[in-house]
Amino acid sequence: MLLWSWVLIIISLSHFLLAQFQLFQHPEMAWLLTIPTFIVSFFVGLKKGKSAMVRTHLDYLFMWVWLAFAATLVLLFIFIYGNWELINPVILALAGFATFLSGALIKFKPMMYGAVAFWLWSLVAFFVGPHYGTLVMAIGIFTGYLLPGYLLKHKSNESATT
């Protein structure tokens, strides 16, 4: 969650800045950085999964929630190819959905609040349009993933030491 948060924030900001200052003809190409991130996170997740002593139902639920998110995202990209005006609000809304389910599964309210932040930023992205939507995407990821992710990590570290 934290890896993806940082990568997506950096990509969103890069896309926005490249477009804002017309530094590159195709600023959307910044999103290609998600490919190596996906590969790295896939293999790290695979390695962690194999080395885990116990896999719970919760582990499987998380896997399926985020797999459904990824599959829906791929379909979304196929459906709207070439008409990208709504991509930011829809991605933020989908991320809110998956984040809310994840937070509910582990009964972690900051994650559920992060999902609400995603939904609110989705509305903002819809009204500001695609150019500023990339900037809103970065803010949404920060409030929806990064803050709850750090709180969850902090909570995990506290429970491990007590």
SEPA-412289 format. One record per residue: x, y, z negated of N, C-alpha, C in turn; chain. Coordinates in steps of 0.02 Angstrom, whole numbers, always signed. Layout:
BEGIN
+--------+--------+--------+--------+--------+--------+--------+--------+--------+--------+
!     nx !     ny !     nz !    cax !    cay !    caz !     cx !     cy !     cz ! cadena !
+--------+--------+--------+--------+--------+--------+--------+--------+--------+--------+
!      X !      Y !      Z !      X !      Y !      Z !      X !      Y !      Z !      A !
...
+--------+--------+--------+--------+--------+--------+--------+--------+--------+--------+
***
This chain:
BEGIN
+--------+--------+--------+--------+--------+--------+--------+--------+--------+--------+
!     nx !     ny !     nz !    cax !    cay !    caz !     cx !     cy !     cz ! cadena !
+--------+--------+--------+--------+--------+--------+--------+--------+--------+--------+
!    +41 !    -60 !     +0 !     +0 !     +0 !     +0 !    +43 !    +63 !     +0 !      A !
!    +95 !    +62 !    -41 !   +139 !   +121 !    -44 !   +179 !   +130 !    +20 !      A !
!   +204 !    +74 !    +48 !   +241 !    +78 !   +111 !   +198 !   +109 !   +165 !      A !
!   +138 !    +82 !   +173 !    +93 !   +108 !   +224 !    +74 !   +180 !   +211 !      A !
!    +65 !   +198 !   +148 !    +47 !   +267 !   +132 !   +101 !   +315 !   +159 !      A !
!   +163 !   +302 !   +141 !   +217 !   +346 !   +162 !   +225 !   +347 !   +237 !      A !
!   +223 !   +289 !   +268 !   +231 !   +286 !   +341 !   +175 !   +324 !   +376 !      A !
!   +113 !   +314 !   +355 !    +57 !   +348 !   +387 !    +57 !   +423 !   +375 !      A !
!    +78 !   +444 !   +316 !    +83 !   +516 !   +303 !   +137 !   +546 !   +348 !      A !
!   +194 !   +514 !   +353 !   +248 !   +540 !   +395 !   +226 !   +543 !   +468 !      A !
!   +193 !   +490 !   +492 !   +170 !   +489 !   +561 !   +117 !   +542 !   +574 !      A !
!    +70 !   +549 !   +528 !    +17 !   +599 !   +537 !    +47 !   +669 !   +540 !      A !
!    +92 !   +684 !   +493 !   +123 !   +750 !   +493 !   +166 !   +760 !   +555 !      A !
!   +201 !   +708 !   +576 !   +242 !   +713 !   +637 !   +198 !   +728 !   +698 !      A !
!   +143 !   +691 !   +703 !    +97 !   +702 !   +759 !    +71 !   +774 !   +758 !      A !
!    +51 !   +797 !   +700 !    +25 !   +865 !   +694 !    +78 !   +916 !   +714 !      A !
!   +138 !   +910 !   +686 !   +191 !   +959 !   +699 !   +214 !   +957 !   +772 !      A !
!   +220 !   +898 !   +800 !   +240 !   +892 !   +870 !   +188 !   +925 !   +916 !      A !
!   +124 !   +916 !   +899 !    +71 !   +947 !   +939 !    +66 !  +1022 !   +926 !      A !
!    +71 !  +1041 !   +864 !    +64 !  +1112 !   +845 !   +117 !  +1155 !   +878 !      A !
!   +178 !  +1132 !   +878 !   +233 !  +1171 !   +905 !   +253 !  +1149 !   +976 !      A !
!   +212 !  +1105 !  +1005 !   +223 !  +1080 !  +1073 !   +295 !  +1058 !  +1084 !      A !
!   +318 !  +1017 !  +1036 !   +387 !   +994 !  +1039 !   +395 !   +931 !  +1082 !      A !
!   +340 !   +900 !  +1097 !   +342 !   +837 !  +1135 !   +278 !   +832 !  +1175 !      A !
!   +283 !   +809 !  +1236 !   +224 !   +807 !  +1280 !   +171 !   +758 !  +1254 !      A !
!   +191 !   +705 !  +1222 !   +144 !   +655 !  +1196 !   +155 !   +644 !  +1121 !      A !
!   +130 !   +690 !  +1080 !   +141 !   +684 !  +1007 !   +109 !   +621 !   +977 !      A !
!    +59 !   +595 !  +1011 !    +26 !   +534 !   +986 !    +73 !   +473 !   +986 !      A !
!   +128 !   +479 !  +1022 !   +177 !   +424 !  +1024 !   +207 !   +411 !   +955 !      A !
!   +202 !   +458 !   +910 !   +227 !   +448 !   +841 !   +193 !   +388 !   +809 !      A !
!   +132 !   +373 !   +830 !    +95 !   +317 !   +801 !   +124 !   +249 !   +819 !      A !
!   +169 !   +247 !   +867 !   +202 !   +184 !   +884 !   +245 !   +159 !   +827 !      A !
!   +262 !   +203 !   +780 !   +301 !   +182 !   +721 !   +261 !   +134 !   +677 !      A !
!   +196 !   +129 !   +688 !   +157 !    +81 !   +649 !   +175 !     +9 !   +668 !      A !
!   +200 !     +0 !   +729 !   +216 !    -69 !   +752 !   +272 !   -100 !   +711 !      A !
!   +330 !    -67 !   +704 !   +382 !    -98 !   +662 !   +360 !   -102 !   +589 !      A !
!   +320 !    -54 !   +566 !   +295 !    -57 !   +497 !   +251 !   -118 !   +487 !      A !
!   +208 !   -131 !   +536 !   +166 !   -191 !   +532 !   +208 !   -254 !   +530 !      A !
!   +258 !   -258 !   +573 !   +301 !   -318 !   +576 !   +336 !   -328 !   +509 !      A !
!   +366 !   -275 !   +482 !   +401 !   -280 !   +418 !   +352 !   -301 !   +363 !      A !
!   +295 !   -267 !   +358 !   +249 !   -283 !   +304 !   +219 !   -353 !   +312 !      A !
!   +210 !   -376 !   +374 !   +185 !   -444 !   +386 !   +234 !   -495 !   +359 !      A !
!   +298 !   -488 !   +376 !   +348 !   -537 !   +354 !   +362 !   -533 !   +279 !      A !
!   +361 !   -473 !   +251 !   +370 !   -466 !   +179 !   +311 !   -498 !   +143 !      A !
!   +251 !   -486 !   +168 !   +191 !   -517 !   +138 !   +192 !   -592 !   +144 !      A !
!   +214 !   -617 !   +201 !   +220 !   -689 !   +212 !   +269 !   -719 !   +163 !      A !
!   +326 !   -687 !   +154 !   +377 !   -711 !   +108 !   +352 !   -711 !    +36 !      A !
!   +319 !   -656 !    +16 !   +291 !   -652 !    -51 !   +237 !   -705 !    -62 !      A !
!   +196 !   -716 !    -11 !   +143 !   -765 !    -16 !   +171 !   -836 !    -26 !      A !
!   +224 !   -852 !    +10 !   +254 !   -918 !     +4 !   +289 !   -929 !    -63 !      A !
!   +317 !   -874 !    -90 !   +353 !   -882 !   -153 !   +308 !   -874 !   -214 !      A !
!   +245 !   -856 !   -204 !   +200 !   -848 !   -261 !   +185 !   -916 !   -293 !      A !
!   +189 !   -917 !   -357 !   +176 !   -979 !   -394 !   +101 !   -996 !   -393 !      A !
!    +61 !   -944 !   -397 !    -12 !   -952 !   -400 !    -45 !   -903 !   -353 !      A !
!    -95 !   -927 !   -317 !   -136 !   -882 !   -275 !   -207 !   -886 !   -301 !      A !
!   -233 !   -828 !   -317 !   -300 !   -825 !   -345 !   -352 !   -810 !   -291 !      A !
!   -415 !   -815 !   -312 !   -469 !   -797 !   -266 !   -464 !   -723 !   -248 !      A !
!   -440 !   -684 !   -295 !   -432 !   -612 !   -283 !   -381 !   -600 !   -228 !      A !
!   -327 !   -638 !   -227 !   -276 !   -632 !   -174 !   -308 !   -644 !   -106 !      A !
!   -349 !   -696 !   -102 !   -383 !   -712 !    -39 !   -433 !   -657 !    -19 !      A !
!   -469 !   -632 !    -68 !   -517 !   -578 !    -54 !   -482 !   -516 !    -27 !      A !
!   -427 !   -497 !    -59 !   -389 !   -440 !    -35 !   -366 !   -452 !    +37 !      A !
!   -339 !   -511 !    +49 !   -315 !   -527 !   +116 !   -371 !   -519 !   +167 !      A !
!   -430 !   -545 !   +152 !   -485 !   -543 !   +200 !   -513 !   -473 !   +209 !      A !
!   -516 !   -434 !   +155 !   -540 !   -365 !   +161 !   -495 !   -326 !   +208 !      A !
!   -429 !   -331 !   +198 !   -383 !   -292 !   +239 !   -374 !   -321 !   +308 !      A !
!   -384 !   -386 !   +316 !   -383 !   -416 !   +382 !   -445 !   -392 !   +422 !      A !
!   -502 !   -388 !   +389 !   -563 !   -362 !   +421 !   -553 !   -289 !   +440 !      A !
!   -521 !   -251 !   +397 !   -505 !   -180 !   +412 !   -462 !   -177 !   +475 !      A !
!   -409 !   -217 !   +478 !   -363 !   -216 !   +535 !   -399 !   -237 !   +600 !      A !
!   -439 !   -289 !   +596 !   -476 !   -312 !   +655 !   -524 !   -259 !   +680 !      A !
!   -558 !   -226 !   +634 !   -605 !   -173 !   +653 !   -567 !   -114 !   +683 !      A !
!   -509 !    -99 !   +657 !   -469 !    -45 !   +683 !   -446 !    -60 !   +755 !      A !
!   -425 !   -121 !   +768 !   -404 !   -140 !   +835 !   -463 !   -133 !   +884 !      A !
!   -521 !   -158 !   +863 !   -581 !   -151 !   +906 !   -598 !    -77 !   +918 !      A !
!   -592 !    -38 !   +866 !   -605 !    +34 !   +873 !   -559 !    +65 !   +925 !      A !
!   -495 !    +49 !   +922 !   -448 !    +76 !   +971 !   -467 !    +56 !  +1042 !      A !
!   -490 !     -6 !  +1050 !   -510 !    -29 !  +1116 !   -573 !     +8 !  +1140 !      A !
!   -622 !    +17 !  +1095 !   -685 !    +49 !  +1113 !   -677 !   +122 !  +1131 !      A !
!   -634 !   +158 !  +1096 !   -630 !   +230 !  +1106 !   -569 !   +251 !  +1147 !      A !
!   -535 !   +203 !  +1177 !   -474 !   +219 !  +1214 !   -488 !   +276 !  +1264 !      A !
!   -446 !   +327 !  +1259 !   -453 !   +385 !  +1304 !   -499 !   +439 !  +1278 !      A !
!   -537 !   +425 !  +1226 !   -584 !   +475 !  +1198 !   -570 !   +478 !  +1123 !      A !
!   -516 !   +511 !  +1104 !   -488 !   +507 !  +1037 !   -516 !   +558 !   +987 !      A !
!   -567 !   +595 !  +1006 !   -592 !   +649 !   +962 !   -613 !   +625 !   +893 !      A !
!   -641 !   +565 !   +889 !   -667 !   +541 !   +825 !   -621 !   +492 !   +788 !      A !
!   -561 !   +482 !   +814 !   -518 !   +431 !   +784 !   -501 !   +445 !   +711 !      A !
!   -483 !   +507 !   +695 !   -464 !   +523 !   +626 !   -521 !   +514 !   +576 !      A !
!   -580 !   +542 !   +589 !   -634 !   +532 !   +541 !   -654 !   +459 !   +533 !      A !
!   -653 !   +422 !   +588 !   -674 !   +352 !   +584 !   -623 !   +310 !   +546 !      A !
!   -558 !   +322 !   +559 !   -506 !   +285 !   +523 !   -511 !   +301 !   +448 !      A !
!   -520 !   +364 !   +431 !   -525 !   +383 !   +361 !   -586 !   +350 !   +328 !      A !
!   -642 !   +348 !   +365 !   -702 !   +315 !   +338 !   -691 !   +240 !   +328 !      A !
!   -660 !   +208 !   +376 !   -645 !   +136 !   +370 !   -596 !   +123 !   +312 !      A !
!   -546 !   +165 !   +306 !   -499 !   +157 !   +251 !   -534 !   +166 !   +184 !      A !
!   -582 !   +212 !   +182 !   -622 !   +220 !   +121 !   -660 !   +157 !   +104 !      A !
!   -689 !   +126 !   +154 !   -726 !    +64 !   +145 !   -682 !     +9 !   +115 !      A !
!   -625 !     -4 !   +147 !   -580 !    -57 !   +124 !   -550 !    -40 !    +56 !      A !
!   -534 !    +23 !    +44 !   -506 !    +43 !    -20 !   -558 !    +37 !    -75 !      A !
!   -620 !    +56 !    -61 !   -673 !    +50 !   -111 !   -683 !    -23 !   -131 !      A !
!   -686 !    -68 !    -81 !   -693 !   -139 !    -96 !   -635 !   -165 !   -137 !      A !
!   -574 !   -145 !   -119 !   -515 !   -167 !   -156 !   -517 !   -142 !   -228 !      A !
!   -534 !    -80 !   -237 !   -539 !    -52 !   -305 !   -593 !    -86 !   -345 !      A !
!   -650 !   -101 !   -314 !   -704 !   -135 !   -349 !   -684 !   -206 !   -368 !      A !
!   -647 !   -240 !   -324 !   -625 !   -308 !   -338 !   -581 !   -313 !   -400 !      A !
!   -537 !   -264 !   -408 !   -492 !   -266 !   -465 !   -515 !   -220 !   -522 !      A !
!   -574 !   -192 !   -513 !   -603 !   -147 !   -564 !   -555 !    -91 !   -583 !      A !
!   -528 !    -59 !   -531 !   -480 !     -5 !   -540 !   -511 !    +59 !   -512 !      A !
!   -538 !   +100 !   -557 !   -575 !   +160 !   -539 !   -535 !   +210 !   -497 !      A !
!   -470 !   +222 !   -512 !   -433 !   +270 !   -469 !   -433 !   +250 !   -395 !      A !
!   -433 !   +186 !   -382 !   -435 !   +163 !   -312 !   -504 !   +178 !   -282 !      A !
!   -556 !   +170 !   -322 !   -623 !   +185 !   -298 !   -631 !   +260 !   -287 !      A !
!   -601 !   +300 !   -331 !   -602 !   +373 !   -321 !   -562 !   +391 !   -258 !      A !
!   -508 !   +355 !   -246 !   -470 !   +365 !   -185 !   -512 !   +352 !   -123 !      A !
!   -555 !   +302 !   -127 !   -601 !   +287 !    -72 !   -649 !   +344 !    -60 !      A !
!   -674 !   +373 !   -114 !   -719 !   +431 !   -108 !   -681 !   +489 !    -75 !      A !
!   -618 !   +497 !    -95 !   -576 !   +549 !    -63 !   -571 !   +536 !    +12 !      A !
!   -560 !   +473 !    +31 !   -557 !   +456 !   +102 !   -621 !   +477 !   +138 !      A !
!   -678 !   +462 !   +108 !   -742 !   +479 !   +140 !   -751 !   +554 !   +146 !      A !
!   -731 !   +591 !    +94 !   -737 !   +664 !    +97 !   -691 !   +693 !   +150 !      A !
!   -629 !   +668 !   +153 !   -582 !   +692 !   +204 !   -605 !   +671 !   +273 !      A !
!   -640 !   +615 !   +279 !   -669 !   +595 !   +343 !   -717 !   +648 !   +369 !      A !
!   -759 !   +673 !   +324 !   -805 !   +727 !   +344 !   -767 !   +790 !   +365 !      A !
!   -716 !   +807 !   +328 !   -675 !   +866 !   +345 !   -644 !   +855 !   +414 !      A !
!   -615 !   +797 !   +425 !   -583 !   +782 !   +490 !   -633 !   +787 !   +547 !      A !
!   -693 !   +766 !   +535 !   -745 !   +769 !   +587 !   -758 !   +842 !   +607 !      A !
!   -760 !   +886 !   +557 !   -777 !   +955 !   +571 !   -718 !   +998 !   +596 !      A !
!   -657 !   +979 !   +580 !   -600 !  +1019 !   +603 !   -575 !   +998 !   +671 !      A !
!   -596 !   +940 !   +695 !   -576 !   +918 !   +761 !   -512 !   +877 !   +761 !      A !
!   -494 !   +851 !   +820 !   -438 !   +804 !   +824 !   -369 !   +834 !   +808 !      A !
!   -357 !   +897 !   +826 !   -291 !   +925 !   +814 !   -277 !   +931 !   +739 !      A !
!   -321 !   +963 !   +702 !   -311 !   +969 !   +630 !   -330 !   +905 !   +594 !      A !
!   -364 !   +861 !   +629 !   -381 !   +796 !   +600 !   -320 !   +756 !   +580 !      A !
!   -265 !   +764 !   +617 !   -204 !   +727 !   +599 !   -175 !   +754 !   +534 !      A !
!   -182 !   +819 !   +523 !   -160 !   +848 !   +460 !   -205 !   +825 !   +402 !      A !
!   -270 !   +823 !   +415 !   -318 !   +799 !   +366 !   -304 !   +725 !   +351 !      A !
!   -285 !   +687 !   +402 !   -268 !   +616 !   +393 !   -212 !   +609 !   +341 !      A !
!   -160 !   +650 !   +347 !   -104 !   +647 !   +299 !   -128 !   +662 !   +228 !      A !
!   -169 !   +713 !   +221 !   -196 !   +731 !   +155 !   -240 !   +675 !   +128 !      A !
!   -282 !   +647 !   +172 !   -326 !   +592 !   +152 !   -287 !   +531 !   +129 !      A !
!   -235 !   +514 !   +164 !   -194 !   +457 !   +144 !   -159 !   +470 !    +77 !      A !
!   -136 !   +531 !    +68 !   -104 !   +548 !     +5 !   -154 !   +539 !    -53 !      A !
!   -213 !   +567 !    -47 !   -262 !   +563 !   -102 !   -298 !   +496 !   -106 !      A !
!   -303 !   +462 !    -49 !   -340 !   +398 !    -48 !   -298 !   +337 !    -64 !      A !
!   -235 !   +337 !    -42 !   -191 !   +279 !    -52 !   -134 !   +294 !   -101 !      A !
!    -98 !   +347 !    -87 !    -35 !   +358 !   -123 !    -47 !   +370 !   -198 !      A !
!    -91 !   +416 !   -215 !   -103 !   +428 !   -286 !   -131 !   +366 !   -322 !      A !
!   -183 !   +334 !   -295 !   -207 !   +272 !   -328 !   -154 !   +217 !   -329 !      A !
!   -113 !   +213 !   -275 !    -60 !   +163 !   -272 !     -9 !   +171 !   -328 !      A !
!    +11 !   +233 !   -339 !    +58 !   +246 !   -394 !    +27 !   +233 !   -462 !      A !
!    -36 !   +251 !   -469 !    -71 !   +236 !   -532 !    -76 !   +161 !   -544 !      A !
!    -91 !   +124 !   -490 !    -96 !    +51 !   -495 !    -28 !    +21 !   -513 !      A !
!    +24 !    +46 !   -480 !    +92 !    +21 !   -495 !   +110 !    +36 !   -568 !      A !
!    +94 !    +96 !   -590 !   +108 !   +115 !   -659 !    +68 !    +71 !   -708 !      A !
!     +5 !    +57 !   -690 !    -37 !    +15 !   -732 !     -7 !    -56 !   -736 !      A !
!    +16 !    -82 !   -679 !    +46 !   -149 !   -676 !   +109 !   -152 !   -718 !      A !
!   +150 !   -100 !   -714 !   +212 !    -98 !   -754 !   +197 !    -94 !   -828 !      A !
!   +145 !    -56 !   -846 !   +127 !    -52 !   -917 !   +103 !   -119 !   -944 !      A !
!    +61 !   -153 !   -906 !    +35 !   -218 !   -930 !    +89 !   -271 !   -931 !      A !
!   +140 !   -264 !   -889 !   +195 !   -313 !   -888 !   +240 !   -304 !   -950 !      A !
!   +243 !   -243 !   -976 !   +287 !   -230 !  -1033 !   +252 !   -240 !  -1099 !      A !
!   +185 !   -246 !  -1099 !   +149 !   -255 !  -1162 !   +131 !   -326 !  -1174 !      A !
+--------+--------+--------+--------+--------+--------+--------+--------+--------+--------+
***
